[in-house]
Amino acid sequence: MKKIIYIAGLGHSGSTILDMALGCHPEIAGLGEVYAVFNKKRTSELFEKSTCSCGKKGVGCDFWKDLQKISASELKTEDKYKKLIETFTEKYGENMILLDSSKNSYSYLRFLNKEYDLRVIYLTRDYRSWIYSRFARTRKPMLFLGLRWYLENRKLLYVLKKYNLKIMTAGYEELSVYPEFILKRISDFIGVKFSEKMLYPDNTKSHILNGNISRVDKSKRQGFFYDIRWMTSGRLSRLSSFFSVLGKLNKKLVYFNISGTKKEDFYIFGNRRKKNLLKTHNE
């Protein structure tokens, strides 16, 4: 059964950089936000104006150029997806894993889960970083944005679990600070061997026509970077007591792979590693 990866989560949570990173794996090719490309109202805009992560416009992209008519058609999303998978298989072979980073809980996930081996990576960004990012761009009240982060994550999780999907949670902060550690866990979840190539997103073979502008930003494609500006926000700091109710969900979604392990054994900072080194080197 063909394997498909789906990155779920709120917008502006790092799905594009994860798509590009996974697209560096020899067995995975990412296609960005597939659902958006299938929106016939945006076909002309995306294919003629949008630049794919491969560096070409949609009409000239080696992958997407043959799918413009399908995107603009009256076919149901499920039927468009079947055509997409046919094209994908013809180009990459039966064993290549398709990656879709559309993020939302679209109904076609039930179809994919029924017909294919679907694995969902639920990617979440720390509410403080997400709120700051959204506030800087939209100037909407931070309290409103905090409530939105909570409710939308709750709703999305509920629907994905209702669909009975295979889900792995991962935090954008975990990925940015410990990319190798998290990518190894993701590889285990997907069922592929970890490849160091995934640590260098700029070398991706993903064709992301719709996604964050980082897909064509050379500086951001070089590796995993984390914007810490939210830590300097006085406004965010003053509201910290109001946001404390978000802490439990934040820890569960964003820091599960760190807090879910024994802290004394964690990665390069755990006590077990330190004790072994001290014993070996007689210190």
C-alpha positions in Angstrom: 0.0 0.0 0.0 1.4 3.4 -1.0 2.6 5.5 1.9 1.5 9.2 2.3 2.7 11.7 4.9 0.5 14.5 5.9 1.7 17.5 8.0 -1.1 18.9 10.1 -1.2 22.0 12.4 -1.9 25.7 12.4 -0.5 28.0 9.7 2.9 29.6 10.4 4.0 26.6 12.5 7.0 25.5 10.4 5.4 23.0 8.0 7.2 24.4 4.9 10.7 23.9 6.3 9.7 20.4 7.6 8.3 19.6 4.1 11.6 20.7 2.5 13.7 18.8 5.1 11.8 15.6 4.6 11.9 16.1 0.8 15.7 15.7 1.1 15.2 12.1 2.1 15.8 9.7 -0.9 12.5 8.0 -0.3 10.3 11.1 0.2 9.1 13.9 -2.1 7.0 16.8 -0.8 4.3 18.7 -2.6 3.5 21.5 -0.2 -0.1 22.5 0.5 -1.8 20.2 -2.0 -5.3 21.3 -1.1 -4.6 24.9 -1.9 -3.3 23.9 -5.4 -6.5 22.0 -6.0 -8.6 25.2 -5.4 -9.7 26.0 -8.9 -10.3 29.6 -8.0 -6.6 30.0 -7.4 -5.3 27.9 -10.3 -4.3 30.8 -12.5 -2.7 32.7 -9.7 -0.6 29.8 -8.4 0.5 28.3 -11.7 1.3 31.5 -13.5 2.6 33.7 -10.6 3.7 31.5 -7.7 7.3 30.2 -7.6 7.8 26.6 -6.7 10.5 25.6 -4.2 12.3 24.1 -7.3 12.8 27.7 -8.5 10.4 27.7 -11.4 6.9 29.1 -11.8 4.1 26.6 -11.6 3.6 26.5 -15.4 7.3 25.6 -15.8 7.7 23.3 -12.8 8.7 19.7 -13.8 6.1 18.3 -11.5 3.1 20.7 -11.4 3.0 21.8 -15.1 1.0 18.8 -16.1 -1.5 19.2 -13.4 -2.9 22.7 -14.1 -5.9 21.4 -16.1 -6.7 18.9 -13.3 -6.5 21.7 -10.7 -8.8 23.9 -12.7 -11.3 21.1 -13.4 -14.7 20.4 -11.7 -13.5 17.1 -10.3 -13.9 16.3 -6.6 -10.9 16.7 -4.4 -10.6 13.0 -4.0 -10.6 12.5 -7.8 -8.0 15.2 -8.2 -5.9 13.5 -5.6 -6.0 10.2 -7.5 -4.7 12.0 -10.6 -2.0 13.6 -8.5 -0.9 10.2 -7.1 -0.8 8.8 -10.6 1.4 11.6 -11.8 3.6 11.3 -8.7 4.0 7.6 -9.2 4.9 7.9 -12.9 7.6 10.5 -12.0 9.1 9.0 -8.8 8.1 5.3 -8.9 5.8 3.2 -6.8 7.9 3.2 -3.6 8.4 7.0 -3.3 6.5 8.5 -0.4 4.3 11.5 -1.1 4.3 14.3 1.4 1.3 16.7 1.7 1.7 19.7 4.1 -1.8 21.1 3.7 -2.1 21.3 7.5 -5.9 21.5 8.0 -8.3 18.6 8.8 -9.7 18.4 5.3 -12.2 15.7 4.6 -10.1 14.0 1.9 -7.9 12.7 4.8 -10.5 10.0 5.4 -10.2 8.9 1.7 -6.4 8.8 2.0 -6.6 6.9 5.2 -8.9 4.3 3.7 -7.0 3.8 0.4 -3.4 4.4 1.5 -1.0 4.1 4.4 -1.4 7.6 5.8 0.8 8.9 8.5 0.1 12.4 10.1 2.8 14.6 11.7 1.1 17.1 13.9 3.4 20.1 14.0 2.8 22.8 16.7 4.6 26.0 17.5 4.9 27.3 21.0 1.9 29.5 21.7 4.2 32.4 22.7 6.2 32.3 19.5 3.1 31.8 17.4 1.2 34.7 19.1 4.1 37.1 18.6 4.5 36.1 15.0 0.8 36.6 14.2 0.7 39.8 16.2 3.6 41.3 14.4 1.9 40.6 11.1 -1.8 41.3 11.8 -1.7 43.5 14.9 -4.7 41.6 16.3 -5.0 41.5 20.1 -2.6 38.9 21.7 -5.4 37.6 24.0 -7.5 36.9 20.9 -4.6 35.1 19.2 -3.9 33.0 22.3 -7.5 31.9 22.4 -7.3 31.1 18.7 -4.2 29.0 19.2 -5.9 27.0 21.8 -9.3 26.5 20.2 -8.0 25.8 16.7 -5.5 23.2 18.0 -8.2 21.5 20.1 -10.5 21.4 17.1 -7.9 20.1 14.7 -6.8 17.4 17.1 -10.4 16.3 17.8 -11.1 15.9 14.1 -7.9 14.1 13.3 -8.5 11.6 16.1 -12.1 11.3 15.0 -10.8 10.2 11.6 -8.8 7.5 13.5 -5.5 8.5 11.9 -1.9 7.5 12.8 -0.6 10.7 14.5 2.8 11.8 15.8 3.1 15.1 17.6 6.2 17.3 17.1 7.1 20.8 18.2 8.6 23.4 15.9 10.8 24.4 18.9 12.0 20.8 19.3 12.7 20.6 15.5 14.6 23.9 15.4 16.8 23.2 18.4 17.3 19.4 18.1 16.7 18.8 14.3 18.6 15.5 14.2 16.8 14.1 17.3 13.3 15.0 16.0 14.0 14.0 12.4 15.1 10.6 13.6 11.9 10.2 15.6 9.9 11.3 12.5 11.8 8.8 10.4 10.9 6.0 12.8 7.3 7.0 12.7 7.2 7.1 8.9 9.1 3.8 8.7 12.3 5.0 6.8 15.9 5.1 7.8 17.1 8.5 9.0 19.2 10.4 6.4 21.5 13.2 7.3 20.5 14.9 4.1 17.3 16.0 5.9 19.4 18.4 8.0 20.0 20.6 4.9 16.6 21.7 3.6 18.1 23.7 0.7 18.8 20.4 -1.1 15.1 19.4 -1.2 13.5 17.8 -4.1 10.1 18.9 -2.8 7.9 20.9 -5.2 6.1 23.4 -2.9 4.0 25.6 -5.0 1.9 26.9 -2.1 3.4 27.4 1.3 5.5 29.8 3.4 7.7 32.2 1.4 10.7 30.5 3.1 10.4 27.9 0.3 12.3 30.4 -2.0 14.3 32.2 0.7 17.9 31.0 0.2 19.0 32.1 3.7 16.2 30.3 5.5 16.6 27.1 3.4 20.2 26.5 4.7 19.1 24.8 7.9 16.8 25.1 10.9 16.6 28.6 12.5 14.5 29.9 15.4 13.2 33.4 15.8 13.6 34.3 19.4 12.3 37.8 19.2 9.2 36.8 21.2 11.4 36.5 24.2 12.0 40.2 24.2 8.4 41.2 23.9 7.2 43.2 26.9 3.6 43.1 25.8 3.7 39.3 25.7 5.5 39.1 29.1 2.8 41.3 30.7 0.1 38.9 29.5 1.9 35.8 30.6 -0.4 35.2 33.6 -3.4 35.1 31.3 -1.7 32.6 29.0 -0.8 30.2 31.8 -3.9 28.1 31.0 -2.3 27.3 27.6 0.7 25.7 29.3 -0.6 22.1 29.6 -1.6 21.8 25.9 1.6 23.6 24.9 3.8 21.1 26.7 1.8 18.2 25.3 2.0 19.3 21.7 5.2 21.3 21.4 7.6 19.5 23.9 6.3 16.0 24.0 9.4 14.5 22.5 11.6 16.2 25.1 9.3 16.1 28.2 8.0 12.6 27.2 11.4 11.1 27.8 13.3 10.8 31.1 14.8 14.2 31.5 17.9 12.8 33.1 18.6 10.7 30.0 17.7 13.3 27.4 20.0 13.6 24.4 23.4 15.3 25.1 22.3 17.0 28.3 21.1 14.0 30.4 22.8 12.9 33.6 23.3 9.3 32.3 25.6 10.5 29.5 27.5 12.8 31.9 28.0 10.0 34.4 29.3 7.6 31.7 31.8 10.2 30.5 33.0 10.9 34.0 33.4 7.2 34.7 35.2 6.6 31.4 37.6 9.5 31.8 38.1 9.2 35.6 36.9 12.6 36.6 
